Amino acid sequence: MLATLLDRLGNQRLNLELNSVGCPADRARFDEALRAALEPVAGKMCDDCQRRAVTNPLRVFDCKVPEDQPIIEKLPRISQFLDDGCRKHFEQVQAILKAVGVPSR
């Protein structure tokens, strides 16, 4: 609805970035995989990322340090851990948005 309102108001710069966090089981599997992936590389990252890798690994994706970006690009993504139901739901949401003309990436 918000996308439709903004479009009607003439906002041509709208870009929806869509993601899924899955269900609790998906998030647990992702968290485990992310922690494992960060373990061997966190020491090469900025101090904030080193701390985040232990306390809240998802926050590593918020890093703005250019030197850390190549490492972050290689980390697993939640989309790799969605179960069939969550993956199907996410695909349905994307299809609905596409059908009503909401651009997403």
Biopython code that builds the backbone (N, CA, C, O; Angstrom):
import numpy as np
from Bio.PDB.StructureBuilder import StructureBuilder

atoms = [
    (1, "MET", "N", (0.817, -1.191, 0.000)),
    (1, "MET", "CA", (0.000, 0.000, 0.000)),
    (1, "MET", "C", (0.865, 1.261, 0.000)),
    (1, "MET", "O", (0.572, 2.227, -0.704)),
    (2, "LEU", "N", (1.917, 1.237, 0.787)),
    (2, "LEU", "CA", (2.798, 2.397, 0.835)),
    (2, "LEU", "C", (3.437, 2.658, -0.524)),
    (2, "LEU", "O", (3.567, 3.804, -0.953)),
    (3, "ALA", "N", (3.834, 1.573, -1.194)),
    (3, "ALA", "CA", (4.438, 1.734, -2.520)),
    (3, "ALA", "C", (3.453, 2.379, -3.488)),
    (3, "ALA", "O", (3.837, 3.236, -4.284)),
    (4, "THR", "N", (2.191, 1.978, -3.426)),
    (4, "THR", "CA", (1.165, 2.550, -4.288)),
    (4, "THR", "C", (0.970, 4.026, -3.979)),
    (4, "THR", "O", (0.884, 4.847, -4.892)),
    (5, "LEU", "N", (0.900, 4.367, -2.702)),
    (5, "LEU", "CA", (0.729, 5.761, -2.302)),
    (5, "LEU", "C", (1.897, 6.613, -2.794)),
    (5, "LEU", "O", (1.690, 7.680, -3.372)),
    (6, "LEU", "N", (3.114, 6.146, -2.566)),
    (6, "LEU", "CA", (4.283, 6.911, -3.008)),
    (6, "LEU", "C", (4.315, 7.066, -4.520)),
    (6, "LEU", "O", (4.706, 8.114, -5.033)),
    (7, "ASP", "N", (3.905, 6.026, -5.234)),
    (7, "ASP", "CA", (3.851, 6.095, -6.690)),
    (7, "ASP", "C", (2.831, 7.141, -7.139)),
    (7, "ASP", "O", (3.094, 7.920, -8.055)),
    (8, "ARG", "N", (1.683, 7.154, -6.499)),
    (8, "ARG", "CA", (0.643, 8.122, -6.861)),
    (8, "ARG", "C", (1.056, 9.551, -6.536)),
    (8, "ARG", "O", (0.598, 10.502, -7.170)),
    (9, "LEU", "N", (1.923, 9.688, -5.546)),
    (9, "LEU", "CA", (2.422, 11.015, -5.207)),
    (9, "LEU", "C", (3.569, 11.438, -6.112)),
    (9, "LEU", "O", (4.076, 12.555, -6.005)),
    (10, "GLY", "N", (3.974, 10.541, -7.003)),
    (10, "GLY", "CA", (5.006, 10.879, -7.980)),
    (10, "GLY", "C", (6.417, 10.515, -7.570)),
    (10, "GLY", "O", (7.369, 10.998, -8.183)),
    (11, "ASN", "N", (6.585, 9.703, -6.583)),
    (11, "ASN", "CA", (7.926, 9.284, -6.169)),
    (11, "ASN", "C", (8.429, 8.229, -7.144)),
    (11, "ASN", "O", (8.039, 7.064, -7.063)),
    (12, "GLN", "N", (9.285, 8.633, -8.057)),
    (12, "GLN", "CA", (9.819, 7.727, -9.072)),
    (12, "GLN", "C", (11.104, 7.035, -8.620)),
    (12, "GLN", "O", (11.617, 6.171, -9.331)),
    (13, "ARG", "N", (11.625, 7.398, -7.459)),
    (13, "ARG", "CA", (12.887, 6.844, -7.005)),
    (13, "ARG", "C", (12.698, 5.697, -6.021)),
    (13, "ARG", "O", (13.647, 5.314, -5.337)),
    (14, "LEU", "N", (11.530, 5.162, -5.939)),
    (14, "LEU", "CA", (11.249, 4.079, -5.016)),
    (14, "LEU", "C", (11.939, 2.803, -5.472)),
    (14, "LEU", "O", (11.812, 2.392, -6.625)),
    (15, "ASN", "N", (12.664, 2.185, -4.560)),
    (15, "ASN", "CA", (13.293, 0.903, -4.839)),
    (15, "ASN", "C", (13.118, 0.030, -3.610)),
    (15, "ASN", "O", (13.667, 0.325, -2.548)),
    (16, "LEU", "N", (12.369, -1.021, -3.749)),
    (16, "LEU", "CA", (12.103, -1.926, -2.642)),
    (16, "LEU", "C", (13.176, -3.001, -2.596)),
    (16, "LEU", "O", (13.406, -3.701, -3.582)),
    (17, "GLU", "N", (13.826, -3.128, -1.457)),
    (17, "GLU", "CA", (14.783, -4.204, -1.245)),
    (17, "GLU", "C", (14.122, -5.176, -0.287)),
    (17, "GLU", "O", (13.877, -4.853, 0.876)),
    (18, "LEU", "N", (13.840, -6.352, -0.778)),
    (18, "LEU", "CA", (13.043, -7.331, -0.056)),
    (18, "LEU", "C", (13.917, -8.462, 0.447)),
    (18, "LEU", "O", (14.826, -8.924, -0.243)),
    (19, "ASN", "N", (13.626, -8.894, 1.649)),
    (19, "ASN", "CA", (14.375, -9.977, 2.259)),
    (19, "ASN", "C", (13.413, -10.813, 3.088)),
    (19, "ASN", "O", (12.300, -10.377, 3.381)),
    (20, "SER", "N", (13.827, -11.984, 3.457)),
    (20, "SER", "CA", (13.059, -12.834, 4.359)),
    (20, "SER", "C", (13.962, -13.250, 5.505)),
    (20, "SER", "O", (15.142, -13.537, 5.304)),
    (21, "VAL", "N", (13.411, -13.280, 6.695)),
    (21, "VAL", "CA", (14.173, -13.779, 7.834)),
    (21, "VAL", "C", (13.775, -15.207, 8.169)),
    (21, "VAL", "O", (14.298, -15.800, 9.113)),
    (22, "GLY", "N", (12.838, -15.764, 7.386)),
    (22, "GLY", "CA", (12.442, -17.145, 7.590)),
    (22, "GLY", "C", (11.753, -17.356, 8.920)),
    (22, "GLY", "O", (11.267, -16.413, 9.544)),
    (23, "CYS", "N", (11.718, -18.603, 9.343)),
    (23, "CYS", "CA", (11.109, -18.978, 10.615)),
    (23, "CYS", "C", (12.218, -19.167, 11.655)),
    (23, "CYS", "O", (13.397, -19.125, 11.303)),
    (24, "PRO", "N", (11.871, -19.370, 12.906)),
    (24, "PRO", "CA", (12.908, -19.535, 13.941)),
    (24, "PRO", "C", (13.926, -20.643, 13.634)),
    (24, "PRO", "O", (15.112, -20.486, 13.926)),
    (25, "ALA", "N", (13.484, -21.740, 13.060)),
    (25, "ALA", "CA", (14.417, -22.825, 12.734)),
    (25, "ALA", "C", (15.390, -22.399, 11.641)),
    (25, "ALA", "O", (16.571, -22.743, 11.688)),
    (26, "ASP", "N", (14.892, -21.645, 10.653)),
    (26, "ASP", "CA", (15.764, -21.133, 9.582)),
    (26, "ASP", "C", (16.822, -20.207, 10.166)),
    (26, "ASP", "O", (18.003, -20.297, 9.828)),
    (27, "ARG", "N", (16.378, -19.315, 11.050)),
    (27, "ARG", "CA", (17.303, -18.348, 11.644)),
    (27, "ARG", "C", (18.356, -19.039, 12.498)),
    (27, "ARG", "O", (19.510, -18.611, 12.526)),
    (28, "ALA", "N", (17.973, -20.094, 13.187)),
    (28, "ALA", "CA", (18.950, -20.828, 14.011)),
    (28, "ALA", "C", (20.009, -21.490, 13.137)),
    (28, "ALA", "O", (21.198, -21.443, 13.453)),
    (29, "ARG", "N", (19.578, -22.108, 12.034)),
    (29, "ARG", "CA", (20.541, -22.736, 11.119)),
    (29, "ARG", "C", (21.463, -21.690, 10.497)),
    (29, "ARG", "O", (22.667, -21.907, 10.367)),
    (30, "PHE", "N", (20.883, -20.559, 10.116)),
    (30, "PHE", "CA", (21.675, -19.480, 9.524)),
    (30, "PHE", "C", (22.676, -18.927, 10.532)),
    (30, "PHE", "O", (23.845, -18.730, 10.200)),
    (31, "ASP", "N", (22.229, -18.676, 11.756)),
    (31, "ASP", "CA", (23.121, -18.144, 12.784)),
    (31, "ASP", "C", (24.307, -19.081, 13.006)),
    (31, "ASP", "O", (25.446, -18.630, 13.123)),
    (32, "GLU", "N", (24.040, -20.366, 13.061)),
    (32, "GLU", "CA", (25.113, -21.350, 13.243)),
    (32, "GLU", "C", (26.109, -21.312, 12.079)),
    (32, "GLU", "O", (27.323, -21.321, 12.285)),
    (33, "ALA", "N", (25.581, -21.269, 10.866)),
    (33, "ALA", "CA", (26.443, -21.245, 9.678)),
    (33, "ALA", "C", (27.230, -19.939, 9.592)),
    (33, "ALA", "O", (28.403, -19.939, 9.220)),
    (34, "LEU", "N", (26.584, -18.835, 9.934)),
    (34, "LEU", "CA", (27.256, -17.542, 9.884)),
    (34, "LEU", "C", (28.385, -17.479, 10.905)),
    (34, "LEU", "O", (29.478, -17.003, 10.596)),
    (35, "ARG", "N", (28.128, -17.955, 12.114)),
    (35, "ARG", "CA", (29.172, -17.975, 13.142)),
    (35, "ARG", "C", (30.352, -18.838, 12.682)),
    (35, "ARG", "O", (31.509, -18.463, 12.868)),
    (36, "ALA", "N", (30.054, -19.986, 12.085)),
    (36, "ALA", "CA", (31.115, -20.876, 11.601)),
    (36, "ALA", "C", (31.917, -20.218, 10.479)),
    (36, "ALA", "O", (33.139, -20.354, 10.423)),
    (37, "ALA", "N", (31.229, -19.506, 9.587)),
    (37, "ALA", "CA", (31.918, -18.837, 8.476)),
    (37, "ALA", "C", (32.770, -17.670, 8.964)),
    (37, "ALA", "O", (33.819, -17.379, 8.389)),
    (38, "LEU", "N", (32.324, -17.011, 10.013)),
    (38, "LEU", "CA", (33.065, -15.864, 10.535)),
    (38, "LEU", "C", (34.287, -16.274, 11.360)),
    (38, "LEU", "O", (35.263, -15.528, 11.447)),
    (39, "GLU", "N", (34.227, -17.430, 11.948)),
    (39, "GLU", "CA", (35.303, -17.852, 12.852)),
    (39, "GLU", "C", (36.702, -17.717, 12.240)),
    (39, "GLU", "O", (37.578, -17.127, 12.872)),
    (40, "PRO", "N", (36.941, -18.243, 11.036)),
    (40, "PRO", "CA", (38.303, -18.138, 10.495)),
    (40, "PRO", "C", (38.660, -16.777, 9.898)),
    (40, "PRO", "O", (39.837, -16.518, 9.648)),
    (41, "VAL", "N", (37.681, -15.900, 9.662)),
    (41, "VAL", "CA", (37.971, -14.631, 8.984)),
    (41, "VAL", "C", (37.770, -13.401, 9.854)),
    (41, "VAL", "O", (38.226, -12.318, 9.490)),
    (42, "ALA", "N", (37.109, -13.534, 10.978)),
    (42, "ALA", "CA", (36.801, -12.362, 11.811)),
    (42, "ALA", "C", (38.061, -11.614, 12.223)),
    (42, "ALA", "O", (38.041, -10.387, 12.311)),
    (43, "GLY", "N", (39.146, -12.319, 12.475)),
    (43, "GLY", "CA", (40.392, -11.677, 12.879)),
    (43, "GLY", "C", (40.977, -10.761, 11.826)),
    (43, "GLY", "O", (41.819, -9.920, 12.140)),
    (44, "LYS", "N", (40.548, -10.906, 10.580)),
    (44, "LYS", "CA", (41.022, -10.056, 9.486)),
    (44, "LYS", "C", (40.138, -8.821, 9.296)),
    (44, "LYS", "O", (40.415, -7.970, 8.451)),
    (45, "MET", "N", (39.080, -8.737, 10.089)),
    (45, "MET", "CA", (38.095, -7.673, 9.921)),
    (45, "MET", "C", (38.316, -6.565, 10.952)),
    (45, "MET", "O", (39.134, -6.698, 11.862)),
    (46, "CYS", "N", (37.576, -5.480, 10.791)),
    (46, "CYS", "CA", (37.681, -4.345, 11.705)),
    (46, "CYS", "C", (37.309, -4.760, 13.127)),
    (46, "CYS", "O", (36.717, -5.818, 13.342)),
    (47, "ASP", "N", (37.660, -3.921, 14.083)),
    (47, "ASP", "CA", (37.386, -4.223, 15.485)),
    (47, "ASP", "C", (35.899, -4.424, 15.752)),
    (47, "ASP", "O", (35.516, -5.324, 16.499)),
    (48, "ASP", "N", (35.060, -3.585, 15.141)),
    (48, "ASP", "CA", (33.613, -3.740, 15.329)),
    (48, "ASP", "C", (33.139, -5.101, 14.836)),
    (48, "ASP", "O", (32.353, -5.764, 15.513)),
    (49, "CYS", "N", (33.604, -5.521, 13.674)),
    (49, "CYS", "CA", (33.194, -6.812, 13.131)),
    (49, "CYS", "C", (33.708, -7.966, 13.990)),
    (49, "CYS", "O", (33.023, -8.976, 14.153)),
    (50, "GLN", "N", (34.881, -7.817, 14.523)),
    (50, "GLN", "CA", (35.408, -8.861, 15.398)),
    (50, "GLN", "C", (34.515, -9.026, 16.625)),
    (50, "GLN", "O", (34.236, -10.146, 17.054)),
    (51, "ARG", "N", (34.077, -7.919, 17.177)),
    (51, "ARG", "CA", (33.169, -7.958, 18.333)),
    (51, "ARG", "C", (31.800, -8.500, 17.920)),
    (51, "ARG", "O", (31.234, -9.358, 18.597)),
    (52, "ARG", "N", (31.280, -7.997, 16.814)),
    (52, "ARG", "CA", (29.961, -8.426, 16.344)),
    (52, "ARG", "C", (29.925, -9.906, 15.992)),
    (52, "ARG", "O", (28.905, -10.565, 16.194)),
    (53, "ALA", "N", (31.015, -10.430, 15.474)),
    (53, "ALA", "CA", (31.068, -11.850, 15.110)),
    (53, "ALA", "C", (30.759, -12.737, 16.302)),
    (53, "ALA", "O", (30.256, -13.849, 16.140)),
    (54, "VAL", "N", (31.058, -12.251, 17.492)),
    (54, "VAL", "CA", (30.800, -13.011, 18.713)),
    (54, "VAL", "C", (29.445, -12.658, 19.319)),
    (54, "VAL", "O", (28.678, -13.542, 19.698)),
    (55, "THR", "N", (29.156, -11.358, 19.406)),
    (55, "THR", "CA", (27.958, -10.918, 20.122)),
    (55, "THR", "C", (26.680, -10.966, 19.296)),
    (55, "THR", "O", (25.624, -11.339, 19.809)),
    (56, "ASN", "N", (26.765, -10.593, 18.025)),
    (56, "ASN", "CA", (25.586, -10.559, 17.149)),
    (56, "ASN", "C", (26.056, -10.608, 15.699)),
    (56, "ASN", "O", (26.181, -9.568, 15.052)),
    (57, "PRO", "N", (26.316, -11.808, 15.187)),
    (57, "PRO", "CA", (26.938, -11.930, 13.864)),
    (57, "PRO", "C", (26.159, -11.271, 12.729)),
    (57, "PRO", "O", (26.766, -10.869, 11.737)),
    (58, "LEU", "N", (24.868, -11.150, 12.836)),
    (58, "LEU", "CA", (24.103, -10.477, 11.775)),
    (58, "LEU", "C", (24.561, -9.034, 11.582)),
    (58, "LEU", "O", (24.489, -8.505, 10.473)),
    (59, "ARG", "N", (25.021, -8.408, 12.631)),
    (59, "ARG", "CA", (25.459, -7.019, 12.547)),
    (59, "ARG", "C", (26.701, -6.848, 11.690)),
    (59, "ARG", "O", (27.012, -5.730, 11.279)),
    (60, "VAL", "N", (27.413, -7.920, 11.412)),
    (60, "VAL", "CA", (28.579, -7.840, 10.521)),
    (60, "VAL", "C", (28.147, -7.302, 9.158)),
    (60, "VAL", "O", (28.912, -6.600, 8.498)),
    (61, "PHE", "N", (26.929, -7.627, 8.737)),
    (61, "PHE", "CA", (26.426, -7.151, 7.447)),
    (61, "PHE", "C", (26.228, -5.636, 7.422)),
    (61, "PHE", "O", (26.080, -5.057, 6.345)),
    (62, "ASP", "N", (26.222, -4.982, 8.591)),
    (62, "ASP", "CA", (26.077, -3.524, 8.667)),
    (62, "ASP", "C", (27.403, -2.788, 8.474)),
    (62, "ASP", "O", (27.421, -1.561, 8.385)),
    (63, "CYS", "N", (28.493, -3.517, 8.410)),
    (63, "CYS", "CA", (29.825, -2.921, 8.327)),
    (63, "CYS", "C", (29.970, -2.053, 7.068)),
    (63, "CYS", "O", (29.533, -2.426, 5.979)),
    (64, "LYS", "N", (30.590, -0.902, 7.253)),
    (64, "LYS", "CA", (30.829, 0.012, 6.129)),
    (64, "LYS", "C", (32.311, 0.106, 5.766)),
    (64, "LYS", "O", (32.681, 0.872, 4.876)),
    (65, "VAL", "N", (33.150, -0.655, 6.437)),
    (65, "VAL", "CA", (34.592, -0.602, 6.185)),
    (65, "VAL", "C", (34.879, -1.263, 4.829)),
    (65, "VAL", "O", (34.606, -2.450, 4.653)),
    (66, "PRO", "N", (35.423, -0.511, 3.880)),
    (66, "PRO", "CA", (35.650, -1.047, 2.530)),
    (66, "PRO", "C", (36.490, -2.327, 2.503)),
    (66, "PRO", "O", (36.220, -3.229, 1.709)),
    (67, "GLU", "N", (37.488, -2.408, 3.350)),
    (67, "GLU", "CA", (38.362, -3.587, 3.347)),
    (67, "GLU", "C", (37.637, -4.853, 3.813)),
    (67, "GLU", "O", (38.069, -5.961, 3.497)),
    (68, "ASP", "N", (36.551, -4.701, 4.550)),
    (68, "ASP", "CA", (35.798, -5.864, 5.038)),
    (68, "ASP", "C", (34.776, -6.376, 4.019)),
    (68, "ASP", "O", (34.297, -7.503, 4.142)),
    (69, "GLN", "N", (34.444, -5.575, 3.031)),
    (69, "GLN", "CA", (33.386, -5.935, 2.092)),
    (69, "GLN", "C", (33.656, -7.226, 1.316)),
    (69, "GLN", "O", (32.726, -8.011, 1.136)),
    (70, "PRO", "N", (34.872, -7.486, 0.849)),
    (70, "PRO", "CA", (35.107, -8.753, 0.148)),
    (70, "PRO", "C", (34.845, -9.977, 1.037)),
    (70, "PRO", "O", (34.386, -11.010, 0.551)),
    (71, "ILE", "N", (35.134, -9.860, 2.323)),
    (71, "ILE", "CA", (34.863, -10.958, 3.252)),
    (71, "ILE", "C", (33.355, -11.104, 3.441)),
    (71, "ILE", "O", (32.828, -12.216, 3.411)),
    (72, "ILE", "N", (32.668, -9.994, 3.632)),
    (72, "ILE", "CA", (31.221, -10.006, 3.867)),
    (72, "ILE", "C", (30.483, -10.577, 2.664)),
    (72, "ILE", "O", (29.504, -11.306, 2.823)),
    (73, "GLU", "N", (30.944, -10.250, 1.470)),
    (73, "GLU", "CA", (30.291, -10.748, 0.250)),
    (73, "GLU", "C", (30.306, -12.271, 0.169)),
    (73, "GLU", "O", (29.433, -12.865, -0.464)),
    (74, "LYS", "N", (31.285, -12.905, 0.802)),
    (74, "LYS", "CA", (31.415, -14.366, 0.736)),
    (74, "LYS", "C", (30.678, -15.094, 1.865)),
    (74, "LYS", "O", (30.636, -16.324, 1.881)),
    (75, "LEU", "N", (30.098, -14.345, 2.809)),
    (75, "LEU", "CA", (29.400, -14.968, 3.925)),
    (75, "LEU", "C", (28.078, -15.566, 3.469)),
    (75, "LEU", "O", (27.490, -15.102, 2.493)),
    (76, "PRO", "N", (27.607, -16.597, 4.173)),
    (76, "PRO", "CA", (26.305, -17.171, 3.812)),
    (76, "PRO", "C", (25.191, -16.143, 3.989)),
    (76, "PRO", "O", (25.320, -15.192, 4.761)),
    (77, "ARG", "N", (24.114, -16.349, 3.273)),
    (77, "ARG", "CA", (22.932, -15.483, 3.344)),
    (77, "ARG", "C", (21.749, -16.301, 3.856)),
    (77, "ARG", "O", (21.683, -17.514, 3.655)),
    (78, "ILE", "N", (20.824, -15.622, 4.517)),
    (78, "ILE", "CA", (19.656, -16.293, 5.091)),
    (78, "ILE", "C", (18.867, -17.039, 4.015)),
    (78, "ILE", "O", (18.274, -18.079, 4.300)),
    (79, "SER", "N", (18.853, -16.532, 2.804)),
    (79, "SER", "CA", (18.078, -17.174, 1.727)),
    (79, "SER", "C", (18.539, -18.606, 1.468)),
    (79, "SER", "O", (17.777, -19.420, 0.944)),
    (80, "GLN", "N", (19.769, -18.912, 1.829)),
    (80, "GLN", "CA", (20.286, -20.274, 1.650)),
    (80, "GLN", "C", (19.743, -21.238, 2.704)),
    (80, "GLN", "O", (19.930, -22.449, 2.584)),
    (81, "PHE", "N", (19.074, -20.719, 3.732)),
    (81, "PHE", "CA", (18.643, -21.542, 4.856)),
    (81, "PHE", "C", (17.134, -21.568, 5.050)),
    (81, "PHE", "O", (16.647, -22.111, 6.042)),
    (82, "LEU", "N", (16.391, -20.986, 4.115)),
    (82, "LEU", "CA", (14.927, -21.007, 4.214)),
    (82, "LEU", "C", (14.409, -22.412, 3.946)),
    (82, "LEU", "O", (14.828, -23.064, 2.989)),
    (83, "ASP", "N", (13.492, -22.877, 4.796)),
    (83, "ASP", "CA", (12.879, -24.174, 4.524)),
    (83, "ASP", "C", (11.881, -24.015, 3.380)),
    (83, "ASP", "O", (11.634, -22.898, 2.924)),
    (84, "ASP", "N", (11.315, -25.108, 2.919)),
    (84, "ASP", "CA", (10.430, -25.060, 1.749)),
    (84, "ASP", "C", (9.250, -24.112, 1.942)),
    (84, "ASP", "O", (8.900, -23.361, 1.033)),
    (85, "GLY", "N", (8.641, -24.147, 3.119)),
    (85, "GLY", "CA", (7.489, -23.286, 3.380)),
    (85, "GLY", "C", (7.848, -21.810, 3.357)),
    (85, "GLY", "O", (7.131, -20.997, 2.772)),
    (86, "CYS", "N", (8.954, -21.468, 3.991)),
    (86, "CYS", "CA", (9.386, -20.064, 4.024)),
    (86, "CYS", "C", (9.839, -19.589, 2.654)),
    (86, "CYS", "O", (9.580, -18.449, 2.269)),
    (87, "ARG", "N", (10.517, -20.467, 1.918)),
    (87, "ARG", "CA", (10.951, -20.106, 0.564)),
    (87, "ARG", "C", (9.734, -19.871, -0.334)),
    (87, "ARG", "O", (9.710, -18.921, -1.117)),
    (88, "LYS", "N", (8.734, -20.731, -0.218)),
    (88, "LYS", "CA", (7.525, -20.580, -1.031)),
    (88, "LYS", "C", (6.799, -19.284, -0.670)),
    (88, "LYS", "O", (6.347, -18.560, -1.556)),
    (89, "HIS", "N", (6.688, -18.991, 0.610)),
    (89, "HIS", "CA", (6.027, -17.755, 1.042)),
    (89, "HIS", "C", (6.746, -16.533, 0.486)),
    (89, "HIS", "O", (6.106, -15.606, -0.011)),
    (90, "PHE", "N", (8.064, -16.527, 0.567)),
    (90, "PHE", "CA", (8.853, -15.411, 0.054)),
    (90, "PHE", "C", (8.651, -15.253, -1.451)),
    (90, "PHE", "O", (8.512, -14.134, -1.943)),
    (91, "GLU", "N", (8.634, -16.344, -2.169)),
    (91, "GLU", "CA", (8.397, -16.288, -3.612)),
    (91, "GLU", "C", (7.006, -15.753, -3.921)),
    (91, "GLU", "O", (6.829, -15.015, -4.890)),
    (92, "GLN", "N", (6.013, -16.118, -3.106)),
    (92, "GLN", "CA", (4.653, -15.626, -3.306)),
    (92, "GLN", "C", (4.579, -14.114, -3.073)),
    (92, "GLN", "O", (3.929, -13.398, -3.835)),
    (93, "VAL", "N", (5.236, -13.638, -2.034)),
    (93, "VAL", "CA", (5.258, -12.194, -1.771)),
    (93, "VAL", "C", (5.905, -11.462, -2.938)),
    (93, "VAL", "O", (5.408, -10.422, -3.370)),
    (94, "GLN", "N", (7.011, -12.000, -3.452)),
    (94, "GLN", "CA", (7.676, -11.377, -4.597)),
    (94, "GLN", "C", (6.748, -11.361, -5.809)),
    (94, "GLN", "O", (6.690, -10.366, -6.532)),
    (95, "ALA", "N", (6.030, -12.446, -6.034)),
    (95, "ALA", "CA", (5.117, -12.524, -7.179)),
    (95, "ALA", "C", (3.982, -11.504, -7.054)),
    (95, "ALA", "O", (3.601, -10.877, -8.043)),
    (96, "ILE", "N", (3.451, -11.338, -5.864)),
    (96, "ILE", "CA", (2.381, -10.360, -5.643)),
    (96, "ILE", "C", (2.895, -8.949, -5.921)),
    (96, "ILE", "O", (2.232, -8.162, -6.597)),
    (97, "LEU", "N", (4.068, -8.638, -5.402)),
    (97, "LEU", "CA", (4.634, -7.304, -5.629)),
    (97, "LEU", "C", (4.891, -7.057, -7.113)),
    (97, "LEU", "O", (4.630, -5.968, -7.625)),
    (98, "LYS", "N", (5.398, -8.064, -7.787)),
    (98, "LYS", "CA", (5.645, -7.922, -9.223)),
    (98, "LYS", "C", (4.337, -7.724, -9.976)),
    (98, "LYS", "O", (4.265, -6.917, -10.902)),
    (99, "ALA", "N", (3.306, -8.460, -9.580)),
    (99, "ALA", "CA", (2.008, -8.381, -10.260)),
    (99, "ALA", "C", (1.360, -6.999, -10.125)),
    (99, "ALA", "O", (0.634, -6.559, -11.017)),
    (100, "VAL", "N", (1.626, -6.320, -9.005)),
    (100, "VAL", "CA", (1.050, -4.985, -8.827)),
    (100, "VAL", "C", (2.004, -3.888, -9.264)),
    (100, "VAL", "O", (1.724, -2.702, -9.089)),
    (101, "GLY", "N", (3.141, -4.294, -9.839)),
    (101, "GLY", "CA", (4.061, -3.328, -10.432)),
    (101, "GLY", "C", (5.041, -2.674, -9.480)),
    (101, "GLY", "O", (5.570, -1.602, -9.774)),
    (102, "VAL", "N", (5.291, -3.309, -8.334)),
    (102, "VAL", "CA", (6.270, -2.762, -7.396)),
    (102, "VAL", "C", (7.646, -3.308, -7.767)),
    (102, "VAL", "O", (7.881, -4.511, -7.655)),
    (103, "PRO", "N", (8.552, -2.446, -8.205)),
    (103, "PRO", "CA", (9.883, -2.939, -8.553)),
    (103, "PRO", "C", (10.633, -3.364, -7.303)),
    (103, "PRO", "O", (10.584, -2.690, -6.274)),
    (104, "SER", "N", (11.321, -4.480, -7.403)),
    (104, "SER", "CA", (12.146, -4.938, -6.280)),
    (104, "SER", "C", (13.423, -5.543, -6.834)),
    (104, "SER", "O", (13.547, -5.821, -8.027)),
    (105, "ARG", "N", (14.361, -5.736, -5.929)),
    (105, "ARG", "CA", (15.591, -6.394, -6.319)),
    (105, "ARG", "C", (16.046, -7.284, -5.191)),
    (105, "ARG", "O", (17.079, -7.945, -5.305)),
]
sb = StructureBuilder()
sb.init_structure("model")
sb.init_model(0)
sb.init_chain("A")
sb.init_seg("    ")
for serial, (resi, resn, name, xyz) in enumerate(atoms, 1):
    if name == "N":
        sb.init_residue(resn, " ", resi, " ")
    sb.init_atom(name, np.array(xyz, "f"), 0.0, 1.0, " ", f" {name:<3s}", serial, name[0])
structure = sb.get_structure()
